[in-house]
Amino acid sequence: MTGITKKLMTAGIALVLVAAALAAPAAAEPTGEFAEFKQCEYENKEISTCIHFVFNSGTIQIGKKAIPLKNPITLQGSLTPEADLLHGATSGETLSKTPQPVPGGLVGVTAPTWWPPFLQSQFNEQIGTGMTGINATLELAGPTKGLTNVTLNTENLLFEEGTALTLPVKIHLDSSVLGSNCYIGSDSQPVHLQFTTGTSGGLKGSAGELTFNEEFTIADIAGVRLVDNTFAVPGAKGCGGIFSAFYDPLINSLFGLPSASGKNHAVLEGTLTEADREEVFLSGP
């Protein structure tokens, strides 16, 4: 066999392998009662449990501002049997970026007199034309795919002791006046939420009620109430874009930031659903 023949055969085999890979069907998404776990790493045999946690109500109090949960937030991913660290959603949407309106927004706020006159005029004109709304969005700090910095301990949650959920976040304050890069906390310096279903400061949580499907392959814990009265909140940064040196102090004054531990609290209420990873995988058509 000549060298040219060998090269042609090698190239042919490579093309066949590529074609086979392209023709191989993608893993089917979960169906039926397992459909909500499509963001779980259900093809990863090291995973034991798929999780889907929906928070329908609650409040985040940071400094002087209480932000009620008006729109549901979803936490999803998967767990291994050896650790509580959450593997993020396969799409990276581990914690849904769900905006929550900040009560009052910038209504009645005027530019400080120490600002440059042109900036005072610009800000006050924007407020005067009704550009007062602010949305606050909890965003996961750190990795959102693969191994994240989120921990979930279902045993602690059910027994109402210890930390049930740790959630490192940054809070995105978004408005037409503040720009798109106004944050409280960051990936490197997040707001560390450490939730319990027990007691945290003056807050009392609840484990809710545990039920199973007929096959005991899905567990629902409804009425979960997670609380944290211990976290600190840093000052805002990046507000107003290139004018952040002026806008950041204004937002910090409005929100009462930075705010020390014990002066803030968070309550999240919702339903945690867990499923066996193999059952999720096998549910595909």
URWOUR-V642733 format. One record per backbone hydrogen bond with DSSP energy under -0.5 kcal/mol. CO is the residue of the C=O (numbers start at 1). NH is the residue of the N-H. If there is no record, write none. Layout:
[[CO	NH] [CO	NH]]
This chain:
[[2	6] [3	7] [4	8] [5	9] [6	10] [7	11] [8	12] [9	13] [10	14] [11	15] [12	16] [13	17] [14	18] [15	19] [16	20] [17	21] [18	22] [19	23] [20	24] [29	285] [31	34] [32	35] [34	37] [35	38] [37	40] [39	90] [40	42] [41	44] [43	45] [44	47] [46	81] [48	277] [49	79] [50	275] [51	77] [52	54] [52	273] [53	55] [53	75] [54	56] [54	271] [55	73] [57	269] [58	69] [59	61] [59	267] [60	62] [60	67] [61	63] [61	265] [62	65] [64	66] [65	62] [65	67] [66	68] [67	60] [68	70] [73	55] [74	96] [75	53] [76	89] [77	51] [78	87] [79	48] [79	49] [80	83] [84	152] [86	88] [86	148] [87	78] [89	92] [92	94] [94	76] [94	96] [96	98] [97	99] [100	136] [101	103] [102	105] [104	107] [106	109] [112	115] [116	119] [116	120] [117	121] [118	122] [119	123] [120	124] [121	125] [122	126] [123	127] [124	128] [125	129] [126	131] [127	130] [130	132] [132	106] [134	102] [135	174] [136	100] [137	139] [137	172] [139	170] [146	88] [150	86] [151	166] [152	154] [153	157] [154	158] [155	159] [156	160] [156	161] [157	160] [162	164] [164	153] [165	195] [166	151] [167	169] [167	193] [168	141] [169	191] [170	139] [170	172] [171	173] [171	184] [172	137] [172	174] [173	182] [174	135] [175	179] [178	240] [178	241] [179	175] [181	183] [182	173] [183	185] [183	237] [184	171] [189	186] [190	192] [191	169] [191	193] [192	194] [193	167] [193	195] [195	164] [195	165] [196	227] [198	205] [200	203] [203	200] [206	225] [209	222] [211	220] [213	216] [217	276] [218	213] [219	274] [220	211] [220	222] [221	272] [222	209] [224	270] [225	206] [226	268] [227	196] [228	266] [233	258] [233	259] [235	185] [237	183] [238	241] [240	243] [241	244] [243	246] [243	247] [244	248] [246	250] [247	251] [248	252] [249	253] [250	254] [251	255] [252	256] [252	257] [255	64] [255	65] [259	233] [260	263] [265	61] [266	228] [267	59] [268	226] [269	56] [269	57] [270	224] [271	54] [271	273] [272	221] [273	52] [274	219] [275	50] [276	280] [277	281] [278	282] [279	283] [280	283] [281	284]]
